[in-house]
Amino acid sequence: MLEGCNTLHAKLKAPLGPYNESTRSNIPVQSAEAEVVRRAKILVWDEACMHAALLVRAVDLSLQDLR
């Protein structure tokens, strides 16, 4: 679990905008944050539907990059 009730932007280094088709989160692949995300069994994104579709896509692509 990502502790501390952090925001998407703080914990996953999601950009604040503007977004486009190639936008990605700013988590370095070899970082400690990336390792925490890789070890996570589940990520709960409360109110994901409230975010721009391109941000959701950016997070999805970033998570795929971190696999």
N, CA, C and O atoms as a MOPAC input file, in Angstrom:
PM7 MOZYME 1SCF
protein

 N      0.84000 1    -1.18000 1     0.00000 1
 C      0.00000 1     0.00000 1     0.00000 1
 C      0.88800 1     1.24800 1     0.00000 1
 O      1.88500 1     1.31000 1     0.71900 1
 N      0.52500 1     2.21100 1    -0.79100 1
 C      1.23700 1     3.48000 1    -0.79100 1
 C      0.73100 1     4.27600 1     0.39500 1
 O     -0.38400 1     4.79700 1     0.37900 1
 N      1.54000 1     4.36400 1     1.40100 1
 C      1.10500 1     4.94100 1     2.66800 1
 C      1.11100 1     6.46700 1     2.64600 1
 O      1.77900 1     7.09700 1     1.82600 1
 N      0.35200 1     7.03200 1     3.56400 1
 C      0.37900 1     8.46800 1     3.75500 1
 C     -0.70300 1     9.22600 1     3.01200 1
 O     -0.69400 1    10.45700 1     2.99900 1
 N     -1.63800 1     8.51500 1     2.39000 1
 C     -2.73700 1     9.17300 1     1.67900 1
 C     -2.22700 1    10.22000 1     0.69700 1
 O     -2.72000 1    11.34800 1     0.67200 1
 N     -1.26300 1     9.85400 1    -0.09100 1
 C     -0.68900 1    10.78000 1    -1.06000 1
 C     -1.56600 1    10.91500 1    -2.29200 1
 O     -2.37400 1    10.03700 1    -2.59200 1
 N     -1.40100 1    12.01100 1    -2.99400 1
 C     -2.15300 1    12.22600 1    -4.21900 1
 C     -1.47500 1    11.50600 1    -5.38200 1
 O     -0.30500 1    11.12800 1    -5.31200 1
 N     -2.23100 1    11.33300 1    -6.42600 1
 C     -1.70700 1    10.73100 1    -7.65600 1
 C     -0.49400 1    11.50500 1    -8.16100 1
 O      0.51000 1    10.92200 1    -8.57000 1
 N     -0.60700 1    12.81600 1    -8.12400 1
 C      0.47100 1    13.65200 1    -8.64500 1
 C      1.73300 1    13.54300 1    -7.79100 1
 O      2.84600 1    13.59000 1    -8.31400 1
 N      1.56100 1    13.39900 1    -6.48900 1
 C      2.71900 1    13.30900 1    -5.60100 1
 C      3.37400 1    11.93400 1    -5.65300 1
 O      4.59700 1    11.83500 1    -5.74800 1
 N      2.58200 1    10.88400 1    -5.59200 1
 C      3.15100 1     9.54900 1    -5.46700 1
 C      3.55000 1     8.95400 1    -6.81100 1
 O      4.60000 1     8.32000 1    -6.91000 1
 N      2.74400 1     9.14300 1    -7.83900 1
 C      3.05700 1     8.57400 1    -9.15300 1
 C      3.70900 1     9.58200 1   -10.08200 1
 O      3.93300 1     9.30300 1   -11.25900 1
 N      4.01200 1    10.75100 1    -9.54600 1
 C      4.68400 1    11.80400 1   -10.33200 1
 C      3.91100 1    12.14100 1   -11.61100 1
 O      4.50100 1    12.39900 1   -12.66000 1
 N      2.59600 1    12.13400 1   -11.50100 1
 C      1.76400 1    12.46500 1   -12.65200 1
 C      1.87200 1    13.95800 1   -12.94100 1
 O      1.86800 1    14.77100 1   -12.01700 1
 N      1.96600 1    14.31600 1   -14.20300 1
 C      2.06800 1    15.73600 1   -14.54300 1
 C      0.75600 1    16.46200 1   -14.24600 1
 O     -0.31900 1    15.86300 1   -14.25500 1
 N      0.86700 1    17.74200 1   -13.98800 1
 C     -0.32300 1    18.54200 1   -13.70100 1
 C     -1.02300 1    18.98400 1   -14.98100 1
 O     -2.17100 1    19.42500 1   -14.92700 1
 N     -0.37600 1    18.88100 1   -16.09700 1
 C     -0.97200 1    19.23800 1   -17.37700 1
 C     -0.08400 1    20.22200 1   -18.09000 1
 O      0.88500 1    20.69600 1   -17.49600 1
 N     -0.35500 1    20.54500 1   -19.30200 1
 C     -1.37000 1    19.93700 1   -20.15900 1
 C     -0.95600 1    18.52500 1   -20.57800 1
 O      0.21800 1    18.16300 1   -20.50200 1
 N     -1.92600 1    17.74500 1   -21.01600 1
 C     -1.69600 1    16.36200 1   -21.38500 1
 C     -1.84500 1    16.19400 1   -22.89300 1
 O     -2.58800 1    16.92600 1   -23.54700 1
 N     -1.12100 1    15.21000 1   -23.43000 1
 C     -1.30000 1    14.82400 1   -24.82300 1
 C     -1.12200 1    13.31300 1   -24.92800 1
 O     -0.95400 1    12.64200 1   -23.90900 1
 N     -1.15600 1    12.77500 1   -26.12800 1
 C     -1.10300 1    11.32800 1   -26.33200 1
 C      0.20100 1    10.69100 1   -25.85400 1
 O      0.23100 1     9.48600 1   -25.60400 1
 N      1.26400 1    11.45700 1   -25.72400 1
 C      2.55200 1    10.88500 1   -25.32100 1
 C      2.91900 1    11.22200 1   -23.87200 1
 O      4.03000 1    10.92400 1   -23.43100 1
 N      2.00300 1    11.83500 1   -23.13700 1
 C      2.26800 1    12.19900 1   -21.74500 1
 C      2.47900 1    10.95000 1   -20.90800 1
 O      1.75400 1     9.96600 1   -21.04800 1
 N      3.47800 1    10.99800 1   -20.03900 1
 C      3.76800 1     9.91100 1   -19.10600 1
 C      4.02400 1    10.52200 1   -17.72900 1
 O      4.29100 1    11.71700 1   -17.60000 1
 N      3.93700 1     9.67000 1   -16.70500 1
 C      4.33500 1    10.08500 1   -15.36500 1
 C      5.84100 1    10.22900 1   -15.32700 1
 O      6.54600 1     9.70400 1   -16.18900 1
 N      6.32800 1    10.93300 1   -14.33700 1
 C      7.76100 1    11.21500 1   -14.24900 1
 C      8.46700 1    10.34200 1   -13.22100 1
 O      9.28400 1    10.83600 1   -12.44400 1
 N      8.15900 1     9.04700 1   -13.20900 1
 C      8.81600 1     8.12100 1   -12.28800 1
 C      9.98600 1     7.47400 1   -13.02800 1
 O      9.77100 1     6.77200 1   -14.01600 1
 N     11.21100 1     7.69700 1   -12.57300 1
 C     12.34700 1     7.00800 1   -13.19900 1
 C     12.22600 1     5.50100 1   -12.99500 1
 O     11.91100 1     5.04900 1   -11.89400 1
 N     12.47100 1     4.73000 1   -14.03100 1
 C     12.29200 1     3.27300 1   -14.00100 1
 C     13.12600 1     2.61500 1   -12.90600 1
 O     12.68500 1     1.62800 1   -12.31600 1
 N     14.29600 1     3.12400 1   -12.62600 1
 C     15.17700 1     2.52100 1   -11.62500 1
 C     15.05300 1     3.14200 1   -10.23900 1
 O     15.92300 1     2.92500 1    -9.39500 1
 N     14.00000 1     3.90300 1    -9.98400 1
 C     13.85300 1     4.60000 1    -8.70700 1
 C     13.18200 1     3.73100 1    -7.65100 1
 O     12.59000 1     2.69600 1    -7.95500 1
 N     13.29100 1     4.17700 1    -6.40600 1
 C     12.62500 1     3.49700 1    -5.29500 1
 C     11.11000 1     3.56100 1    -5.45600 1
 O     10.41100 1     2.60200 1    -5.12900 1
 N     10.60200 1     4.68100 1    -5.95400 1
 C      9.16000 1     4.81200 1    -6.17800 1
 C      8.67200 1     3.78300 1    -7.19000 1
 O      7.60900 1     3.18800 1    -7.01500 1
 N      9.45000 1     3.57400 1    -8.24600 1
 C      9.08300 1     2.58600 1    -9.26100 1
 C      9.04000 1     1.18700 1    -8.65600 1
 O      8.15900 1     0.39400 1    -8.99000 1
 N      9.96800 1     0.88200 1    -7.78500 1
 C      9.99500 1    -0.42800 1    -7.13900 1
 C      8.77700 1    -0.62500 1    -6.24500 1
 O      8.20900 1    -1.71700 1    -6.20900 1
 N      8.37200 1     0.41000 1    -5.52800 1
 C      7.16600 1     0.32600 1    -4.69500 1
 C      5.94800 1     0.04700 1    -5.56200 1
 O      5.11700 1    -0.79200 1    -5.21600 1
 N      5.83800 1     0.74000 1    -6.67800 1
 C      4.70900 1     0.53600 1    -7.58800 1
 C      4.74700 1    -0.88100 1    -8.15500 1
 O      3.70900 1    -1.53800 1    -8.23100 1
 N      5.91400 1    -1.36000 1    -8.55300 1
 C      6.02900 1    -2.72000 1    -9.09400 1
 C      5.62200 1    -3.77500 1    -8.07500 1
 O      5.03100 1    -4.79100 1    -8.44100 1
 N      5.92800 1    -3.54800 1    -6.80500 1
 C      5.60300 1    -4.52400 1    -5.76000 1
 C      4.14000 1    -4.47300 1    -5.33100 1
 O      3.64900 1    -5.40900 1    -4.69900 1
 N      3.44400 1    -3.39900 1    -5.66500 1
 C      2.04600 1    -3.24300 1    -5.24600 1
 C      1.16800 1    -4.31000 1    -5.88900 1
 O      1.31500 1    -4.62000 1    -7.07100 1
 N      0.27100 1    -4.85900 1    -5.11200 1
 C     -0.68800 1    -5.84800 1    -5.61800 1
 C     -1.90700 1    -5.15800 1    -6.23500 1
 O     -2.53700 1    -5.67900 1    -7.15500 1
 N     -2.22000 1    -3.97500 1    -5.70700 1
 C     -3.37100 1    -3.22800 1    -6.20200 1
 C     -3.10700 1    -1.73300 1    -5.99200 1
 O     -2.49900 1    -1.32800 1    -5.00100 1
 N     -3.57000 1    -0.93800 1    -6.93300 1
 C     -3.53200 1     0.52200 1    -6.80900 1
 C     -4.97400 1     1.00600 1    -6.83800 1
 O     -5.71700 1     0.69500 1    -7.76900 1
 N     -5.36800 1     1.75700 1    -5.83600 1
 C     -6.71700 1     2.30700 1    -5.78600 1
 C     -6.62600 1     3.78100 1    -6.11600 1
 O     -5.95900 1     4.55100 1    -5.42400 1
 N     -7.30200 1     4.15900 1    -7.17700 1
 C     -7.29200 1     5.54200 1    -7.63200 1
 C     -8.69100 1     6.09700 1    -7.41000 1
 O     -9.56100 1     5.98300 1    -8.27400 1
 N     -8.89400 1     6.68800 1    -6.26100 1
 C    -10.19000 1     7.24700 1    -5.92100 1
 C    -10.50100 1     8.42100 1    -6.85200 1
 O     -9.66000 1     9.29200 1    -7.07200 1
 N    -11.68900 1     8.42900 1    -7.38000 1
 C    -12.17300 1     9.49500 1    -8.25400 1
 C    -11.39300 1     9.59700 1    -9.57200 1
 O    -11.20100 1    10.69300 1   -10.09900 1
 N    -10.95300 1     8.47100 1   -10.09000 1
 C    -10.24200 1     8.47100 1   -11.37600 1
 C    -11.10200 1     9.05900 1   -12.49000 1
 O    -10.59000 1     9.70500 1   -13.40400 1
 N    -12.39700 1     8.83400 1   -12.41000 1
 C    -13.28900 1     9.33800 1   -13.46600 1
 C    -13.37200 1    10.86200 1   -13.47900 1
 O    -13.90300 1    11.44400 1   -14.42500 1
 N    -12.85600 1    11.51000 1   -12.44700 1
 C    -12.88200 1    12.96400 1   -12.38400 1
 C    -11.69400 1    13.59600 1   -13.11800 1
 O    -11.65200 1    14.81200 1   -13.30300 1
 N    -10.74000 1    12.77700 1   -13.52900 1
 C     -9.53700 1    13.27700 1   -14.18800 1
 C     -9.68800 1    13.21900 1   -15.70600 1
 O    -10.52900 1    12.48700 1   -16.22800 1
 N     -8.88500 1    13.98100 1   -16.38900 1
 C     -8.90200 1    14.00200 1   -17.84700 1
 C     -8.52800 1    12.62600 1   -18.38800 1
 O     -7.67200 1    11.94000 1   -17.82900 1
 N     -9.17300 1    12.23200 1   -19.47300 1
 C     -8.90600 1    10.92600 1   -20.08900 1
 C     -7.43900 1    10.77900 1   -20.46900 1
 O     -6.88100 1     9.68700 1   -20.36100 1
 N     -6.80900 1    11.85900 1   -20.91200 1
 C     -5.39800 1    11.77400 1   -21.28300 1
 C     -4.50000 1    11.55800 1   -20.06700 1
 O     -3.42200 1    10.97900 1   -20.19800 1
 N     -4.92200 1    12.01300 1   -18.89100 1
 C     -4.15300 1    11.73400 1   -17.68300 1
 C     -4.28500 1    10.25800 1   -17.30400 1
 O     -3.30400 1     9.62600 1   -16.91300 1
 N     -5.48300 1     9.71600 1   -17.41800 1
 C     -5.68600 1     8.29100 1   -17.14300 1
 C     -4.82700 1     7.46500 1   -18.09400 1
 O     -4.19800 1     6.49100 1   -17.68000 1
 N     -4.80100 1     7.85200 1   -19.35700 1
 C     -3.96200 1     7.16400 1   -20.34200 1
 C     -2.48300 1     7.29000 1   -19.96800 1
 O     -1.73800 1     6.31400 1   -20.06300 1
 N     -2.05900 1     8.46200 1   -19.55200 1
 C     -0.65900 1     8.68300 1   -19.18200 1
 C     -0.24800 1     7.78400 1   -18.01900 1
 O      0.84100 1     7.21000 1   -18.03400 1
 N     -1.10100 1     7.66100 1   -17.02500 1
 C     -0.80000 1     6.79600 1   -15.88000 1
 C     -0.76200 1     5.34200 1   -16.33100 1
 O      0.11900 1     4.58900 1   -15.91500 1
 N     -1.70300 1     4.94100 1   -17.17300 1
 C     -1.72200 1     3.56500 1   -17.68000 1
 C     -0.43600 1     3.25100 1   -18.44100 1
 O      0.18100 1     2.21200 1   -18.20900 1
 N     -0.03400 1     4.12600 1   -19.33400 1
 C      1.20300 1     3.91100 1   -20.10900 1
 C      2.43000 1     3.89400 1   -19.19500 1
 O      3.35800 1     3.11300 1   -19.40300 1
 N      2.42300 1     4.75300 1   -18.19200 1
 C      3.54400 1     4.79100 1   -17.25300 1
 C      3.65100 1     3.50900 1   -16.45000 1
 O      4.74800 1     2.99300 1   -16.23600 1
 N      2.50900 1     2.99400 1   -16.00600 1
 C      2.51900 1     1.73000 1   -15.26200 1
 C      3.00300 1     0.58700 1   -16.14600 1
 O      3.71600 1    -0.30000 1   -15.67700 1
 N      2.62400 1     0.60000 1   -17.41000 1
 C      3.11200 1    -0.41700 1   -18.34100 1
 C      4.63000 1    -0.30100 1   -18.50800 1
 O      5.33100 1    -1.31100 1   -18.57400 1
 N      5.12400 1     0.91800 1   -18.57400 1
 C      6.57600 1     1.13500 1   -18.70600 1
 C      7.33800 1     0.59800 1   -17.49500 1
 O      8.47900 1     0.15400 1   -17.62600 1
 N      6.71700 1     0.63700 1   -16.32700 1
 C      7.37900 1     0.23500 1   -15.09900 1
 C      7.37700 1    -1.28400 1   -14.87600 1
 O      8.08300 1    -1.77500 1   -13.99500 1
 N      6.60400 1    -2.02000 1   -15.65200 1
 C      6.53700 1    -3.47400 1   -15.47000 1
 C      7.85200 1    -4.12000 1   -15.58400 1
 O      7.95400 1    -5.34000 1   -15.45400 1

